[in-house]
Structure formats: structure tokens, C-alpha cells
Amino acid sequence: MEMNLMYAAQGYVPYGWQFPDEEVSILSEKAHKINCFGFINRQGKYYWRTTEQPVDAEFIL
């Protein structure tokens, strides 16, 4: 039996450091966004899909 092992990882979400007495805020804006989810195997084959919806279990299955 042959198995095609695929890998997926979580995306990078930047964050900032702050001192205990420092107040830090990040302004938010509404914007058009695209989410992408993909798999890659050890042979370098990449399967991906984009969506404007959240990437959740229903999207992946």
C-alpha cells in the first residue's frame, strides 16, 4: 500500500512586545481578505485552495 504523506502548518501571525507598564494598541480596519490553505509533500507537490471564508474543518474536508 502506498501512502502520500502531506504536511500543513499554521500561518505566521506577527505580534509585538510590550513592557509591563506600557499600553499598546493596534488599529483595526475592515478590508477584503483572502485565506489560503495548502498541503505539500516530500516530493514538492503542493495542493492549495483560496477562499474569502474562514478556513475551518468544513472547508478542509
CHARMM internal coordinates of N, CA and C (Angstrom, degrees):
IC EDIT
DIST 1 N 1 CA 1.4585
DIST 1 CA 1 C 1.5286
ANGL 1 N 1 CA 1 C 108.55
DIST 1 C 2 N 1.3096
ANGL 1 CA 1 C 2 N 116.52
DIHE 1 N 1 CA 1 C 2 N 130.25
DIST 2 N 2 CA 1.4615
ANGL 1 C 2 N 2 CA 121.52
DIHE 1 CA 1 C 2 N 2 CA 179.06
DIST 2 CA 2 C 1.5236
ANGL 2 N 2 CA 2 C 109.38
DIHE 1 C 2 N 2 CA 2 C -101.03
DIST 2 C 3 N 1.3343
ANGL 2 CA 2 C 3 N 115.42
DIHE 2 N 2 CA 2 C 3 N 137.54
DIST 3 N 3 CA 1.4646
ANGL 2 C 3 N 3 CA 120.48
DIHE 2 CA 2 C 3 N 3 CA -179.34
DIST 3 CA 3 C 1.5270
ANGL 3 N 3 CA 3 C 108.82
DIHE 2 C 3 N 3 CA 3 C -120.70
DIST 3 C 4 N 1.3062
ANGL 3 CA 3 C 4 N 116.54
DIHE 3 N 3 CA 3 C 4 N 134.24
DIST 4 N 4 CA 1.4569
ANGL 3 C 4 N 4 CA 121.76
DIHE 3 CA 3 C 4 N 4 CA 176.44
DIST 4 CA 4 C 1.5260
ANGL 4 N 4 CA 4 C 107.67
DIHE 3 C 4 N 4 CA 4 C -99.42
DIST 4 C 5 N 1.3236
ANGL 4 CA 4 C 5 N 116.95
DIHE 4 N 4 CA 4 C 5 N 97.65
DIST 5 N 5 CA 1.4567
ANGL 4 C 5 N 5 CA 122.23
DIHE 4 CA 4 C 5 N 5 CA -177.80
DIST 5 CA 5 C 1.5204
ANGL 5 N 5 CA 5 C 109.86
DIHE 4 C 5 N 5 CA 5 C -79.43
DIST 5 C 6 N 1.3274
ANGL 5 CA 5 C 6 N 116.81
DIHE 5 N 5 CA 5 C 6 N 125.29
DIST 6 N 6 CA 1.4595
ANGL 5 C 6 N 6 CA 122.41
DIHE 5 CA 5 C 6 N 6 CA -178.82
DIST 6 CA 6 C 1.5188
ANGL 6 N 6 CA 6 C 109.50
DIHE 5 C 6 N 6 CA 6 C -117.91
DIST 6 C 7 N 1.3178
ANGL 6 CA 6 C 7 N 116.82
DIHE 6 N 6 CA 6 C 7 N 149.60
DIST 7 N 7 CA 1.4544
ANGL 6 C 7 N 7 CA 122.71
DIHE 6 CA 6 C 7 N 7 CA -179.40
DIST 7 CA 7 C 1.5237
ANGL 7 N 7 CA 7 C 109.92
DIHE 6 C 7 N 7 CA 7 C -117.75
DIST 7 C 8 N 1.3215
ANGL 7 CA 7 C 8 N 115.98
DIHE 7 N 7 CA 7 C 8 N 146.30
DIST 8 N 8 CA 1.4642
ANGL 7 C 8 N 8 CA 122.37
DIHE 7 CA 7 C 8 N 8 CA 174.03
DIST 8 CA 8 C 1.5188
ANGL 8 N 8 CA 8 C 107.06
DIHE 7 C 8 N 8 CA 8 C -140.79
DIST 8 C 9 N 1.3135
ANGL 8 CA 8 C 9 N 117.24
DIHE 8 N 8 CA 8 C 9 N 149.26
DIST 9 N 9 CA 1.4640
ANGL 8 C 9 N 9 CA 121.37
DIHE 8 CA 8 C 9 N 9 CA 179.85
DIST 9 CA 9 C 1.5186
ANGL 9 N 9 CA 9 C 109.37
DIHE 8 C 9 N 9 CA 9 C -137.71
DIST 9 C 10 N 1.3119
ANGL 9 CA 9 C 10 N 115.85
DIHE 9 N 9 CA 9 C 10 N 158.78
DIST 10 N 10 CA 1.4574
ANGL 9 C 10 N 10 CA 120.51
DIHE 9 CA 9 C 10 N 10 CA 176.74
DIST 10 CA 10 C 1.5226
ANGL 10 N 10 CA 10 C 109.28
DIHE 9 C 10 N 10 CA 10 C -75.70
DIST 10 C 11 N 1.3123
ANGL 10 CA 10 C 11 N 115.18
DIHE 10 N 10 CA 10 C 11 N 149.12
DIST 11 N 11 CA 1.4533
ANGL 10 C 11 N 11 CA 120.20
DIHE 10 CA 10 C 11 N 11 CA 178.05
DIST 11 CA 11 C 1.5174
ANGL 11 N 11 CA 11 C 112.23
DIHE 10 C 11 N 11 CA 11 C -72.22
DIST 11 C 12 N 1.3049
ANGL 11 CA 11 C 12 N 115.57
DIHE 11 N 11 CA 11 C 12 N 164.88
DIST 12 N 12 CA 1.4559
ANGL 11 C 12 N 12 CA 122.32
DIHE 11 CA 11 C 12 N 12 CA -179.87
DIST 12 CA 12 C 1.5217
ANGL 12 N 12 CA 12 C 109.49
DIHE 11 C 12 N 12 CA 12 C -85.89
DIST 12 C 13 N 1.3079
ANGL 12 CA 12 C 13 N 116.76
DIHE 12 N 12 CA 12 C 13 N 129.54
DIST 13 N 13 CA 1.4620
ANGL 12 C 13 N 13 CA 122.14
DIHE 12 CA 12 C 13 N 13 CA 176.02
DIST 13 CA 13 C 1.5205
ANGL 13 N 13 CA 13 C 107.28
DIHE 12 C 13 N 13 CA 13 C -119.14
DIST 13 C 14 N 1.3383
ANGL 13 CA 13 C 14 N 117.96
DIHE 13 N 13 CA 13 C 14 N 111.26
DIST 14 N 14 CA 1.4635
ANGL 13 C 14 N 14 CA 119.49
DIHE 13 CA 13 C 14 N 14 CA -178.65
DIST 14 CA 14 C 1.5257
ANGL 14 N 14 CA 14 C 111.90
DIHE 13 C 14 N 14 CA 14 C -67.07
DIST 14 C 15 N 1.2899
ANGL 14 CA 14 C 15 N 115.53
DIHE 14 N 14 CA 14 C 15 N 151.37
DIST 15 N 15 CA 1.4632
ANGL 14 C 15 N 15 CA 121.10
DIHE 14 CA 14 C 15 N 15 CA 177.94
DIST 15 CA 15 C 1.5194
ANGL 15 N 15 CA 15 C 108.63
DIHE 14 C 15 N 15 CA 15 C -143.38
DIST 15 C 16 N 1.3011
ANGL 15 CA 15 C 16 N 116.77
DIHE 15 N 15 CA 15 C 16 N 165.93
DIST 16 N 16 CA 1.4591
ANGL 15 C 16 N 16 CA 121.25
DIHE 15 CA 15 C 16 N 16 CA -178.78
DIST 16 CA 16 C 1.5163
ANGL 16 N 16 CA 16 C 111.77
DIHE 15 C 16 N 16 CA 16 C -121.04
DIST 16 C 17 N 1.3170
ANGL 16 CA 16 C 17 N 115.20
DIHE 16 N 16 CA 16 C 17 N 157.05
DIST 17 N 17 CA 1.4617
ANGL 16 C 17 N 17 CA 121.70
DIHE 16 CA 16 C 17 N 17 CA 176.65
DIST 17 CA 17 C 1.5155
ANGL 17 N 17 CA 17 C 108.69
DIHE 16 C 17 N 17 CA 17 C -95.21
DIST 17 C 18 N 1.3135
ANGL 17 CA 17 C 18 N 116.27
DIHE 17 N 17 CA 17 C 18 N 151.60
DIST 18 N 18 CA 1.4499
ANGL 17 C 18 N 18 CA 120.29
DIHE 17 CA 17 C 18 N 18 CA 175.11
DIST 18 CA 18 C 1.5210
ANGL 18 N 18 CA 18 C 109.45
DIHE 17 C 18 N 18 CA 18 C -145.92
DIST 18 C 19 N 1.3277
ANGL 18 CA 18 C 19 N 115.29
DIHE 18 N 18 CA 18 C 19 N 152.66
DIST 19 N 19 CA 1.4580
ANGL 18 C 19 N 19 CA 121.06
DIHE 18 CA 18 C 19 N 19 CA 175.80
DIST 19 CA 19 C 1.5223
ANGL 19 N 19 CA 19 C 108.59
DIHE 18 C 19 N 19 CA 19 C -78.52
DIST 19 C 20 N 1.3490
ANGL 19 CA 19 C 20 N 118.60
DIHE 19 N 19 CA 19 C 20 N 155.47
DIST 20 N 20 CA 1.4648
ANGL 19 C 20 N 20 CA 121.21
DIHE 19 CA 19 C 20 N 20 CA -177.27
DIST 20 CA 20 C 1.5321
ANGL 20 N 20 CA 20 C 114.02
DIHE 19 C 20 N 20 CA 20 C -54.82
DIST 20 C 21 N 1.3388
ANGL 20 CA 20 C 21 N 118.30
DIHE 20 N 20 CA 20 C 21 N -34.23
DIST 21 N 21 CA 1.4668
ANGL 20 C 21 N 21 CA 120.58
DIHE 20 CA 20 C 21 N 21 CA -177.77
DIST 21 CA 21 C 1.5311
ANGL 21 N 21 CA 21 C 112.75
DIHE 20 C 21 N 21 CA 21 C -98.38
DIST 21 C 22 N 1.3146
ANGL 21 CA 21 C 22 N 117.62
DIHE 21 N 21 CA 21 C 22 N 7.08
DIST 22 N 22 CA 1.4616
ANGL 21 C 22 N 22 CA 121.93
DIHE 21 CA 21 C 22 N 22 CA -176.91
DIST 22 CA 22 C 1.5298
ANGL 22 N 22 CA 22 C 110.41
DIHE 21 C 22 N 22 CA 22 C -97.98
DIST 22 C 23 N 1.3258
ANGL 22 CA 22 C 23 N 116.30
DIHE 22 N 22 CA 22 C 23 N 132.78
DIST 23 N 23 CA 1.4588
ANGL 22 C 23 N 23 CA 121.10
DIHE 22 CA 22 C 23 N 23 CA 176.46
DIST 23 CA 23 C 1.5226
ANGL 23 N 23 CA 23 C 108.55
DIHE 22 C 23 N 23 CA 23 C -95.76
DIST 23 C 24 N 1.3040
ANGL 23 CA 23 C 24 N 116.32
DIHE 23 N 23 CA 23 C 24 N 125.31
DIST 24 N 24 CA 1.4596
ANGL 23 C 24 N 24 CA 121.68
DIHE 23 CA 23 C 24 N 24 CA -177.99
DIST 24 CA 24 C 1.5223
ANGL 24 N 24 CA 24 C 108.80
DIHE 23 C 24 N 24 CA 24 C -121.54
DIST 24 C 25 N 1.3205
ANGL 24 CA 24 C 25 N 116.76
DIHE 24 N 24 CA 24 C 25 N 137.92
DIST 25 N 25 CA 1.4612
ANGL 24 C 25 N 25 CA 120.06
DIHE 24 CA 24 C 25 N 25 CA 177.02
DIST 25 CA 25 C 1.5217
ANGL 25 N 25 CA 25 C 109.63
DIHE 24 C 25 N 25 CA 25 C -137.80
DIST 25 C 26 N 1.3056
ANGL 25 CA 25 C 26 N 114.96
DIHE 25 N 25 CA 25 C 26 N 152.32
DIST 26 N 26 CA 1.4579
ANGL 25 C 26 N 26 CA 122.09
DIHE 25 CA 25 C 26 N 26 CA 177.57
DIST 26 CA 26 C 1.5198
ANGL 26 N 26 CA 26 C 107.15
DIHE 25 C 26 N 26 CA 26 C -125.89
DIST 26 C 27 N 1.3130
ANGL 26 CA 26 C 27 N 116.44
DIHE 26 N 26 CA 26 C 27 N 122.43
DIST 27 N 27 CA 1.4585
ANGL 26 C 27 N 27 CA 120.73
DIHE 26 CA 26 C 27 N 27 CA 179.23
DIST 27 CA 27 C 1.5218
ANGL 27 N 27 CA 27 C 109.70
DIHE 26 C 27 N 27 CA 27 C -71.95
DIST 27 C 28 N 1.3015
ANGL 27 CA 27 C 28 N 116.60
DIHE 27 N 27 CA 27 C 28 N 139.04
DIST 28 N 28 CA 1.4618
ANGL 27 C 28 N 28 CA 120.47
DIHE 27 CA 27 C 28 N 28 CA 178.53
DIST 28 CA 28 C 1.5237
ANGL 28 N 28 CA 28 C 109.74
DIHE 27 C 28 N 28 CA 28 C -107.69
DIST 28 C 29 N 1.3037
ANGL 28 CA 28 C 29 N 115.17
DIHE 28 N 28 CA 28 C 29 N 150.51
DIST 29 N 29 CA 1.4548
ANGL 28 C 29 N 29 CA 121.48
DIHE 28 CA 28 C 29 N 29 CA 178.26
DIST 29 CA 29 C 1.5198
ANGL 29 N 29 CA 29 C 108.54
DIHE 28 C 29 N 29 CA 29 C -135.63
DIST 29 C 30 N 1.3189
ANGL 29 CA 29 C 30 N 116.01
DIHE 29 N 29 CA 29 C 30 N 146.31
DIST 30 N 30 CA 1.4602
ANGL 29 C 30 N 30 CA 119.46
DIHE 29 CA 29 C 30 N 30 CA 172.60
DIST 30 CA 30 C 1.5213
ANGL 30 N 30 CA 30 C 107.09
DIHE 29 C 30 N 30 CA 30 C -80.23
DIST 30 C 31 N 1.3120
ANGL 30 CA 30 C 31 N 114.99
DIHE 30 N 30 CA 30 C 31 N 132.74
DIST 31 N 31 CA 1.4553
ANGL 30 C 31 N 31 CA 119.19
DIHE 30 CA 30 C 31 N 31 CA -179.66
DIST 31 CA 31 C 1.5214
ANGL 31 N 31 CA 31 C 109.61
DIHE 30 C 31 N 31 CA 31 C -150.99
DIST 31 C 32 N 1.2992
ANGL 31 CA 31 C 32 N 115.08
DIHE 31 N 31 CA 31 C 32 N 159.05
DIST 32 N 32 CA 1.4592
ANGL 31 C 32 N 32 CA 121.15
DIHE 31 CA 31 C 32 N 32 CA 175.16
DIST 32 CA 32 C 1.5219
ANGL 32 N 32 CA 32 C 107.25
DIHE 31 C 32 N 32 CA 32 C -73.02
DIST 32 C 33 N 1.3172
ANGL 32 CA 32 C 33 N 117.66
DIHE 32 N 32 CA 32 C 33 N 131.33
DIST 33 N 33 CA 1.4590
ANGL 32 C 33 N 33 CA 119.38
DIHE 32 CA 32 C 33 N 33 CA -179.12
DIST 33 CA 33 C 1.5199
ANGL 33 N 33 CA 33 C 110.45
DIHE 32 C 33 N 33 CA 33 C -131.87
DIST 33 C 34 N 1.3038
ANGL 33 CA 33 C 34 N 114.58
DIHE 33 N 33 CA 33 C 34 N 154.25
DIST 34 N 34 CA 1.4559
ANGL 33 C 34 N 34 CA 121.96
DIHE 33 CA 33 C 34 N 34 CA 176.62
DIST 34 CA 34 C 1.5195
ANGL 34 N 34 CA 34 C 107.42
DIHE 33 C 34 N 34 CA 34 C -126.58
DIST 34 C 35 N 1.3207
ANGL 34 CA 34 C 35 N 116.77
DIHE 34 N 34 CA 34 C 35 N 129.33
DIST 35 N 35 CA 1.4559
ANGL 34 C 35 N 35 CA 122.12
DIHE 34 CA 34 C 35 N 35 CA 174.99
DIST 35 CA 35 C 1.5182
ANGL 35 N 35 CA 35 C 108.49
DIHE 34 C 35 N 35 CA 35 C -101.11
DIST 35 C 36 N 1.3221
ANGL 35 CA 35 C 36 N 115.74
DIHE 35 N 35 CA 35 C 36 N 144.48
DIST 36 N 36 CA 1.4548
ANGL 35 C 36 N 36 CA 121.30
DIHE 35 CA 35 C 36 N 36 CA 179.94
DIST 36 CA 36 C 1.5215
ANGL 36 N 36 CA 36 C 108.67
DIHE 35 C 36 N 36 CA 36 C -129.12
DIST 36 C 37 N 1.3184
ANGL 36 CA 36 C 37 N 116.80
DIHE 36 N 36 CA 36 C 37 N 136.70
DIST 37 N 37 CA 1.4611
ANGL 36 C 37 N 37 CA 121.76
DIHE 36 CA 36 C 37 N 37 CA 175.94
DIST 37 CA 37 C 1.5145
ANGL 37 N 37 CA 37 C 107.86
DIHE 36 C 37 N 37 CA 37 C -131.91
DIST 37 C 38 N 1.3291
ANGL 37 CA 37 C 38 N 116.00
DIHE 37 N 37 CA 37 C 38 N 136.44
DIST 38 N 38 CA 1.4545
ANGL 37 C 38 N 38 CA 118.38
DIHE 37 CA 37 C 38 N 38 CA -178.81
DIST 38 CA 38 C 1.5115
ANGL 38 N 38 CA 38 C 113.17
DIHE 37 C 38 N 38 CA 38 C -150.42
DIST 38 C 39 N 1.3207
ANGL 38 CA 38 C 39 N 114.51
DIHE 38 N 38 CA 38 C 39 N 165.86
DIST 39 N 39 CA 1.4556
ANGL 38 C 39 N 39 CA 123.73
DIHE 38 CA 38 C 39 N 39 CA 175.46
DIST 39 CA 39 C 1.5187
ANGL 39 N 39 CA 39 C 108.01
DIHE 38 C 39 N 39 CA 39 C -124.69
DIST 39 C 40 N 1.3325
ANGL 39 CA 39 C 40 N 116.75
DIHE 39 N 39 CA 39 C 40 N 148.88
DIST 40 N 40 CA 1.4593
ANGL 39 C 40 N 40 CA 121.82
DIHE 39 CA 39 C 40 N 40 CA 173.95
DIST 40 CA 40 C 1.5193
ANGL 40 N 40 CA 40 C 108.11
DIHE 39 C 40 N 40 CA 40 C -135.57
DIST 40 C 41 N 1.3404
ANGL 40 CA 40 C 41 N 116.14
DIHE 40 N 40 CA 40 C 41 N 143.58
DIST 41 N 41 CA 1.4571
ANGL 40 C 41 N 41 CA 118.74
DIHE 40 CA 40 C 41 N 41 CA 177.43
DIST 41 CA 41 C 1.5258
ANGL 41 N 41 CA 41 C 109.84
DIHE 40 C 41 N 41 CA 41 C -109.00
DIST 41 C 42 N 1.3199
ANGL 41 CA 41 C 42 N 116.68
DIHE 41 N 41 CA 41 C 42 N 178.62
DIST 42 N 42 CA 1.4639
ANGL 41 C 42 N 42 CA 121.19
DIHE 41 CA 41 C 42 N 42 CA -175.37
DIST 42 CA 42 C 1.5220
ANGL 42 N 42 CA 42 C 112.44
DIHE 41 C 42 N 42 CA 42 C -70.62
DIST 42 C 43 N 1.3154
ANGL 42 CA 42 C 43 N 117.84
DIHE 42 N 42 CA 42 C 43 N -16.03
DIST 43 N 43 CA 1.4644
ANGL 42 C 43 N 43 CA 121.13
DIHE 42 CA 42 C 43 N 43 CA 176.99
DIST 43 CA 43 C 1.5319
ANGL 43 N 43 CA 43 C 111.58
DIHE 42 C 43 N 43 CA 43 C -88.93
DIST 43 C 44 N 1.3226
ANGL 43 CA 43 C 44 N 116.64
DIHE 43 N 43 CA 43 C 44 N -0.12
DIST 44 N 44 CA 1.4569
ANGL 43 C 44 N 44 CA 121.04
DIHE 43 CA 43 C 44 N 44 CA 177.40
DIST 44 CA 44 C 1.5172
ANGL 44 N 44 CA 44 C 114.53
DIHE 43 C 44 N 44 CA 44 C 88.01
DIST 44 C 45 N 1.3212
ANGL 44 CA 44 C 45 N 118.03
DIHE 44 N 44 CA 44 C 45 N 8.08
DIST 45 N 45 CA 1.4698
ANGL 44 C 45 N 45 CA 119.62
DIHE 44 CA 44 C 45 N 45 CA 176.12
DIST 45 CA 45 C 1.5196
ANGL 45 N 45 CA 45 C 108.27
DIHE 44 C 45 N 45 CA 45 C -78.15
DIST 45 C 46 N 1.3149
ANGL 45 CA 45 C 46 N 115.21
DIHE 45 N 45 CA 45 C 46 N 133.08
DIST 46 N 46 CA 1.4585
ANGL 45 C 46 N 46 CA 121.93
DIHE 45 CA 45 C 46 N 46 CA -174.42
DIST 46 CA 46 C 1.5163
ANGL 46 N 46 CA 46 C 109.30
DIHE 45 C 46 N 46 CA 46 C -123.16
DIST 46 C 47 N 1.3125
ANGL 46 CA 46 C 47 N 116.20
DIHE 46 N 46 CA 46 C 47 N 127.74
DIST 47 N 47 CA 1.4626
ANGL 46 C 47 N 47 CA 122.49
DIHE 46 CA 46 C 47 N 47 CA 176.37
DIST 47 CA 47 C 1.5189
ANGL 47 N 47 CA 47 C 107.69
DIHE 46 C 47 N 47 CA 47 C -117.03
DIST 47 C 48 N 1.3290
ANGL 47 CA 47 C 48 N 117.44
DIHE 47 N 47 CA 47 C 48 N 126.49
DIST 48 N 48 CA 1.4588
ANGL 47 C 48 N 48 CA 120.26
DIHE 47 CA 47 C 48 N 48 CA -175.99
DIST 48 CA 48 C 1.5202
ANGL 48 N 48 CA 48 C 110.74
DIHE 47 C 48 N 48 CA 48 C -142.56
DIST 48 C 49 N 1.3100
ANGL 48 CA 48 C 49 N 113.12
DIHE 48 N 48 CA 48 C 49 N 162.46
DIST 49 N 49 CA 1.4685
ANGL 48 C 49 N 49 CA 120.82
DIHE 48 CA 48 C 49 N 49 CA 178.17
DIST 49 CA 49 C 1.5219
ANGL 49 N 49 CA 49 C 108.15
DIHE 48 C 49 N 49 CA 49 C -151.95
DIST 49 C 50 N 1.3182
ANGL 49 CA 49 C 50 N 116.95
DIHE 49 N 49 CA 49 C 50 N 140.72
DIST 50 N 50 CA 1.4585
ANGL 49 C 50 N 50 CA 121.52
DIHE 49 CA 49 C 50 N 50 CA 177.84
DIST 50 CA 50 C 1.5187
ANGL 50 N 50 CA 50 C 109.63
DIHE 49 C 50 N 50 CA 50 C -111.13
DIST 50 C 51 N 1.3317
ANGL 50 CA 50 C 51 N 114.86
DIHE 50 N 50 CA 50 C 51 N 156.45
DIST 51 N 51 CA 1.4567
ANGL 50 C 51 N 51 CA 120.90
DIHE 50 CA 50 C 51 N 51 CA 179.66
DIST 51 CA 51 C 1.5239
ANGL 51 N 51 CA 51 C 109.19
DIHE 50 C 51 N 51 CA 51 C -156.42
DIST 51 C 52 N 1.3059
ANGL 51 CA 51 C 52 N 116.30
DIHE 51 N 51 CA 51 C 52 N 157.48
DIST 52 N 52 CA 1.4612
ANGL 51 C 52 N 52 CA 121.22
DIHE 51 CA 51 C 52 N 52 CA 171.93
DIST 52 CA 52 C 1.5254
ANGL 52 N 52 CA 52 C 110.28
DIHE 51 C 52 N 52 CA 52 C -94.25
DIST 52 C 53 N 1.3329
ANGL 52 CA 52 C 53 N 116.77
DIHE 52 N 52 CA 52 C 53 N -5.28
DIST 53 N 53 CA 1.4604
ANGL 52 C 53 N 53 CA 122.55
DIHE 52 CA 52 C 53 N 53 CA 179.05
DIST 53 CA 53 C 1.5325
ANGL 53 N 53 CA 53 C 109.44
DIHE 52 C 53 N 53 CA 53 C -92.00
DIST 53 C 54 N 1.3386
ANGL 53 CA 53 C 54 N 117.54
DIHE 53 N 53 CA 53 C 54 N 167.20
DIST 54 N 54 CA 1.4706
ANGL 53 C 54 N 54 CA 119.93
DIHE 53 CA 53 C 54 N 54 CA 175.53
DIST 54 CA 54 C 1.5322
ANGL 54 N 54 CA 54 C 110.88
DIHE 53 C 54 N 54 CA 54 C -63.52
DIST 54 C 55 N 1.3230
ANGL 54 CA 54 C 55 N 116.36
DIHE 54 N 54 CA 54 C 55 N 146.05
DIST 55 N 55 CA 1.4584
ANGL 54 C 55 N 55 CA 121.16
DIHE 54 CA 54 C 55 N 55 CA 174.96
DIST 55 CA 55 C 1.5240
ANGL 55 N 55 CA 55 C 106.96
DIHE 54 C 55 N 55 CA 55 C -88.12
DIST 55 C 56 N 1.3254
ANGL 55 CA 55 C 56 N 115.90
DIHE 55 N 55 CA 55 C 56 N 104.18
DIST 56 N 56 CA 1.4613
ANGL 55 C 56 N 56 CA 121.46
DIHE 55 CA 55 C 56 N 56 CA -179.16
DIST 56 CA 56 C 1.5321
ANGL 56 N 56 CA 56 C 108.65
DIHE 55 C 56 N 56 CA 56 C -129.70
DIST 56 C 57 N 1.3294
ANGL 56 CA 56 C 57 N 116.23
DIHE 56 N 56 CA 56 C 57 N -175.18
DIST 57 N 57 CA 1.4641
ANGL 56 C 57 N 57 CA 120.51
DIHE 56 CA 56 C 57 N 57 CA -177.45
DIST 57 CA 57 C 1.5270
ANGL 57 N 57 CA 57 C 111.56
DIHE 56 C 57 N 57 CA 57 C -58.67
DIST 57 C 58 N 1.3111
ANGL 57 CA 57 C 58 N 117.71
DIHE 57 N 57 CA 57 C 58 N -39.46
DIST 58 N 58 CA 1.4669
ANGL 57 C 58 N 58 CA 120.78
DIHE 57 CA 57 C 58 N 58 CA 179.95
DIST 58 CA 58 C 1.5270
ANGL 58 N 58 CA 58 C 110.78
DIHE 57 C 58 N 58 CA 58 C -62.68
DIST 58 C 59 N 1.3209
ANGL 58 CA 58 C 59 N 117.70
DIHE 58 N 58 CA 58 C 59 N -40.06
DIST 59 N 59 CA 1.4629
ANGL 58 C 59 N 59 CA 122.23
DIHE 58 CA 58 C 59 N 59 CA 178.55
DIST 59 CA 59 C 1.5278
ANGL 59 N 59 CA 59 C 110.57
DIHE 58 C 59 N 59 CA 59 C -64.90
DIST 59 C 60 N 1.3290
ANGL 59 CA 59 C 60 N 117.00
DIHE 59 N 59 CA 59 C 60 N -42.85
DIST 60 N 60 CA 1.4629
ANGL 59 C 60 N 60 CA 121.47
DIHE 59 CA 59 C 60 N 60 CA -175.91
DIST 60 CA 60 C 1.5250
ANGL 60 N 60 CA 60 C 111.61
DIHE 59 C 60 N 60 CA 60 C -70.50
DIST 60 C 61 N 1.3216
ANGL 60 CA 60 C 61 N 116.33
DIHE 60 N 60 CA 60 C 61 N -40.86
DIST 61 N 61 CA 1.4679
ANGL 60 C 61 N 61 CA 118.97
DIHE 60 CA 60 C 61 N 61 CA -179.05
DIST 61 CA 61 C 1.5097
ANGL 61 N 61 CA 61 C 110.60
DIHE 60 C 61 N 61 CA 61 C -77.31
END
COOR INIT
IC SEED 1 N 1 CA 1 C
IC BUILD
